[in-house]
Amino acid sequence: MKKLMFSLSMLLLASSCTSDGDEAKEQSTEKFPVTSPIAIDTTLPIDYVAEINAVQNVEIRARVKGYLDNIYIDEGKYVKQGQLLFTINNPELNENIIKANAVLKSATTELKAAELELKNVKQLVDKNVVSNTELEMAKNKVELAKAKVEEAQANETFAKIQLTYTQIKAPFSGIVNRIPNKTGSLIEDGTLLTSISKNDEVFAYFDVSEKEYLNYANNLKADAEQSKNVTLILANGEEHPFKGRIETTEGEIEQSTGNIAFRARFNNPEKILKHGASGKVRLQRKYKNALIIPQKATFEIQDKMYVYVIDKSNKVKLKPITTNSRMPHFYIVDSGLTPNDKIIYEGIQNIKDGMTVDPQFIEMNEISKEFAANSTPQ
């Protein structure tokens, strides 16, 4: 009887061990969908923060002192080239013109007297009444009088020019910005009166890293026209209706940031874009043989990105990767993977490094079709 009970116990124990082993084996070979990276040629948009400047934007400053007599325009209004903007009241300038005119008349009178004296001296010399020395002295007096007349004329002209500075006119057509001083304000030479922006066209300045600049240069060689065309994304997220074009880059890379500045020009016929506005310039970057993987196959640990790679024995291995761009549902891999690698596509939250799985391979094309189907509006 005891032998029978012992045999039954051993049988149950063996059965239990076999069952546990099968369960462990079944658990360790759980099925997981896997895929492999594929290389494709694609074009992706890249956005850069941009500062928008008017093609022409100048400060209007006073060139004489006085009181702001009249303001003929308002902030935000469009003005035409040569239009009167401000007048400054300075009575001294009028007095300077009167004084300069009086000095000119006096100098002119002295010149006439010197010329008359020279004429008389010439007659006396011809009659041998006076010597040639007297004649030379008379000629010198005429030359001196002429110099005084020229100086007086210059002073009068300068006084008149100074008076024109009391009328400030628009140097070109554009939009008037803020007017900090009001009528009656005391204005000094150099006081800022306003600024004018010509917004028919605008410049968008944006910084690009050295690596991205080199990529742009390569794209420029392949397709110069397409590479220079850019789009402007406004601060509200809307797209500016007019396409822009990259015109130039700076001549050197900023050492502190490693960036180089680009300048693009955009038409702005409706004057929507203002000087000092912000936005994003969108470039189209071409990728050749870009290695892509699904985003859902990746995860991050302490700012580093990882995937689970399957080896030949179907064991899972944690592997770090780097990416350089993001596209809908996919990453472009910069390093860490090859097209021959197999990675866990779904269920990575249930994976542990070193476990054995039963891989169920899915082509990347099928995954792309799945994303496309899910993105199609119903």
Steps between C-alpha positions, in 0.01 A plus 500: 500500500782734589673421169179582315461838675865588429461417131188719476681789668793478261265485204314812616827684561631412155172603345510831686858569391417418139197731509701787652776450243254507213340817638841665539595395150171624364540830685857550381399451136210741491422630153597858416473687169842604366617695198820623335605855412472593134687761297292749302542831318277768649459872552411645841417852615732659755395813691732773625404787729521822300509873566311710246639837393369749250716540190530868596460616859653832601480731799383856439697738726505877540802682356430831676372593843173678568140431591295237317260729321275262302452126450337428165477119517384233743652179626447198277403707195644463153694800367646576159855602424547874552184538710529755784513327839602763760592866530729644768476863612839671542491882453879518522532330163297776331716762671813320379375531141434873543844548652671296228317699232614828656861383514479395134369845399780666692763280338350562157514874558865479608577300185342765279698775678824304460432441130431873451821592679693253282359665187612845618847375594542348152424839342753674726763239419440551130567874554805421714342674797535200736735203497425138414518422871179690555343299219597167660360614835170591333483160334558329833217697656267375226605138556449538875156650444408211269603250768279677753207484258552126446516443876184704553322302227604173665372620838169603345464164327579316825240707687239415239588128520468513877154650459394211274576263788199644682284312249542124530381302198472128430819365336299221334148359497416281798319451830551748784584341833468643852525877550648550847480883511186709482433849369678764708780269616849646518710327235878476509728425208486120456167444677310196370175612340381168355611222266368390162483144371465403137314168526426423134766235544656363816816316598485192722825431687555156653793302640605158374752265660823423319390141429166614355678767299719234338191290425339805340813561292483141371132538412583827327740322267239240410205738453581868542156639413300271728746526790471880513119502517367532855171546683426738787289374792345790692479530878140374496605185316358605165703493182591829332326495158815604313798272463846633579848448371835471675718783375821478697684371807747667730868469421599324822372259763433646844759342728293518819197320351638311202221648284498694177230755412283470189289773340184434300279755323118486495246711313256682728257696279225502761739641766404220741858434607647770724855593583612313813244219466589136561427177317661185365668446168430153362758334276460173313788265570566206271613168646660231287498140631358617832466210746157515664337313790157536667485742789306249711801263484711749699513615860715739701706452815669809643476696173644213297299304245495120487347210307484125564700304241446126434814287449526173304387296802194725545637658815417864572781751540467863604674726247549880501436698181516860386253674271535824306147565376142412568227427249137392559511171697869443413851603599797538267784310665839665506696216663456175690306286246539342157238371253590145609402555864168376636330709767194452719221700342222475760474397862835643608351575843485124562856430386803448721861498388621144444164325471422266208203575275318351207541771230215565259653697214305786341624685193549875545278560198212331681558719803493810278169388350358449849595856605359638176170317550470625860575858390236503223189696608193281535 
